[in-house]
Amino acid sequence: MFNKGHNQCKKKSAGIYKTSIQIFVKAYIKQVQAEYEAKGSEYEVDDDALEYLTCQQYYYNNNMVSQ
């Protein structure tokens, strides 16, 4: 997240950063893809797997359930 010399190892943190799991995973995958591309390789992600990052609704015993 930081380049060398940006005090990332100091005991006093610069701040606390929060994000949703969906945003973190998508950003992480984008970063990994960029790193692979820079090396002349390819990193593929199953788009169906990314659908599990959001809640899904379904009926169970005639009740709507979010999971």
Order of alpha helices (4+ residues) and beta strands (2+ residues): alpha-alpha-beta-beta
